[in-house]
Amino acid sequence: MRTSPTLLAVALCGLIVAGCEKKAEYTFYPTYPVVTWDQLAERPNVDVDDGYRVLTSGMTQGVFPTSLAVARLVAQRGLNDENVLMLDMKPQVDFLAWNSNFDDFRAVSEVFPMNQMAMDGDAVNIHTLLENSADLRAGTLLVYSEESDSPERYQIRGVLYDVKTQQALASLHTAAYVQDPIAPDAELEPDESVEHLDDRDPRLIAIRRFDLLSRACLMALMSNDESAAPTAPDGWIPARPMEPVIWPPIDDLGTANDPRR
């Protein structure tokens, strides 16, 4: 009995299809719910579009040098359909990334990311974030959120605080738009480089811009800050009068040039 050529072709196609691995298609999910400016600042009129905005008037005093706490927020739907804020930090990754961004700033001693465990069960809002930042001895706090409403667009907004006064110092915003974005599961073509793919990723572009924007913002704030006058604790009394500095400390005979000897 002869086998029909048509049947052989159909069977061969079936084997080919069965042997091919089916690749799952990437599905984009927009950020929802969105962390708004009001949730980042809890005060009106702080928004800015693609840049930074200093929110203080006049000179500040004693803000720098500082240590900087960083908190990235996301919003989730609660049990009663309310908007609940959560911390979305990965300390093992974010610590190195943020410290690298400010490692040449002498006025910023360290940068440390805050995570949900550091909140000790407190609800996440600006008030509790500032309180926990004070407990961690941070001088300033940067609260920010990331948002993507389409595969082509990604934006980041944030507010910088003085922890001691709980005053908002500046607001920051950046957005990136890529006409032909790369999918997260895309593979390199033979003639492509990783840098080429990064230039097609709106999230990476927005993060790089936000890093540069935060540096420029802190530089502007530092230039507008003056050192706090040194003060003694209340009730502090010196043990003895201040003594004049003896200079030079060594005379020609190699002994201490001290008139009391």
N, C-alpha and C positions, 0 to 999 in steps of 0.2 A: 504494500500500500504506500503510495507516494504522499508526502506531506506537501500541502499547498504552499507556494512561496509567500502568499499573503499571511497565512497562519504563522509561518516562521518569522516574518517581519514583526507581527504583533507581539509574539512571544519575546523576541529580542528587545523590543522597546520596553516591554514590561520588566525585563530583567535590569535594564539600564536605569529605569525610573526607581525600581526597588533598591538598587545599589547606591543611588545618590543620596547623600545626607541632606535632609531638608533644613535649611538655615532659617532661623526665626527672624522675622522682620522687626526692626527697631520701631517702637511706638513712642511718640512724644506725649508727655503728660505735663500740662502747664502747672505752674506753681499755684496752689490753692489750699487754704486761704492765703492771702497776701499779708505780710507784716507792713502796716501803714506807718506814715511819718508820725501820726499821733501816738502810736504804740512805742515808737523809738524815742519820743521826746516828752510825751505827756504834757505838751504845751503847744499852743498854736504858732503858726508862722515861722517854721524852721526849715521848710522845704527849699531845695535848691536843685537846679537842673544842670547836670553835666559839669560839675566843678565842686568847689568848696566855698562855704560862707561862714565867716567869723561872726559869732552871735553876741560877742561881748563888745561893750563900748568903752573906750579908753584903755589904759594900761592895766594888765593883771599883775598880781604880785605873788611870788613864791610858788607858781605852778610848776616851774622847772628849777632844778632837775626833778625827774619823776620816774616812777615805774608804771608801766601801762598794762592794764587788764583788758582783754579782748573777749567779746561775747557775740557770737553769731546766733541769731534767733530765727526760728521757724514757727509758723502757726499751724495748729491742729484743731480739728473739731472735737469738742468735749462731749461728755455724755448727754448734756442737754443742748447740744448743737451750738454751744458758745465757742468763741474764738479763744483758744488757750495757747499761750506762748511757751516754747520749749527751747532749751539750749541745744545747738547742733554743732558742737565742737569735737574735734578729734585731737586730743592733746599731743599724741605721739607724732602727729603730722603738723598740726598748727603751731606748736611751740617752735619748731625749727624754722618754719616758713615766716612767722612774724618776727622772730628775733633776727633772722637774716635780713629782713627789710629795714631794720633800724640798728644794725650792728655798728654802723659808723656814726651814730648819733650819741655824742658824749652825754647829752642832757637826758637821754633815755637809758636808765640803768639796766632794765630788763623788760621783756614783754612776756606775759603768761596768759594762756587761754583759760577761760572759765568753763567748767563742765557741769552737767546736771548734778553730779554727786556733791560738788562744792556748795550747792544751794541748801543742803541739809533739810530737804523737804519743803522749803519755802516755794511759794508760787513765783513764777518768773515774771517780773515787771521791772521797770526802771528803779523804783524805790528799793526793792530787795537786791537788785544787782549792785546798786551803789553801796548798800549796807555790807554785802558780802565782799565787795572790793575793798572797803575800809578794813574789814577783818583780815584780809590778805595783805594789808599794808600797801595797797596800790594808790598811787597819787592821781592817776587819770584812768578813765574807762572809755573804751570805744565799743559802742553797741551798733551792730549792723545786720542787715538781712540781704539775701540774694533772691532774685525773682526772674522767672522766664515765662513770658506769655505766648511765645512761639519758638519754633526751632531756630529761627534766625536772630532772635533778640534776647539779650541777657543784661540785667541791670542790678546794681548794688547801691544801697543807700545806708547811711550811718550817721550817728551823732556822737560827738566826743564830749566827755564830761570831766569837770574837776570834782574829784571824789569828796574832798574836804568840804567844799561849799555846796556840792550837789548842783552846780550850775552848768548848763549846757554851754560849751565853749565854741563849738563849730558843728556844722552839718556838711555831709559829703554825699555826692552822688555821681555815678558814672554808668554809662550804658554802651553796649557794643552791639552792632548790627552787621551780620554777614549774609550776603545775598545767597551764597551757595554753601551752607554750613555742612560740616562733616558729621556723620553719624558716629556715636560712641563706639560702635562695633566695626567701623570701617577698617579695611586693611590697606597697607601701603602698596602703591603701584611701584613697579620697578624703577621708575624715574622720579619718585617722590621721596621727600625727606620728612622726618618727624616735625621739623620746624615748619615745613609747608602745611602739614595738617594742623598744627597749632594755630596758624594764621587763619584757619577756616573754622575754628572753634570759638563761638561768641563768649562762652563761659571763661575760657582761659584768657581771652583778650580783656574781658571786663575785670578779672582778678588782677591782671598786670596793671591795668589803668588805676584800679583802686589802690594798689600798693604805692604807685607813684603819687597819686592824689593825697594819700594819707601822709606821705613824707613832706610834700609841699605844704600841706595844712599845718603840720607840726612846726615846720620851719617858720611859717608866718606867725604862729602863736608864740614861738620862742622869741622872735624879734620884738614882740609886743609885751614881753613879760620882764619884770624887774625882780631882782632878788629880794626876798623878805628880810627885813631887819632882824638881826639876831636878838633874841629875848631870853631872859633868865626865868626859870620857874618862879611862881609866886612864893615869897618867903625865903628865897635863896639868899644866903649871905656868904661872901667869900671867906675862906678860912684865914687868909692873911692878905695884906696889901699886895698889889701887883708890883713886881720887881723889874727894874730896868734891864734891858737886854745888854749883856756885856759883849762888846765886839771890838777887836777880834777875840775869840775865846782863848787863844793860846798866845803867850808872849814869846819873846826871843829865847828865853831860857827853857821853853818847853813846859812851863807850869801854867796853870789856869790863871788868866789875867783877871783875877777877882779881887777887888779892893778889900774884901773882908778877910783875906788870908794874910 
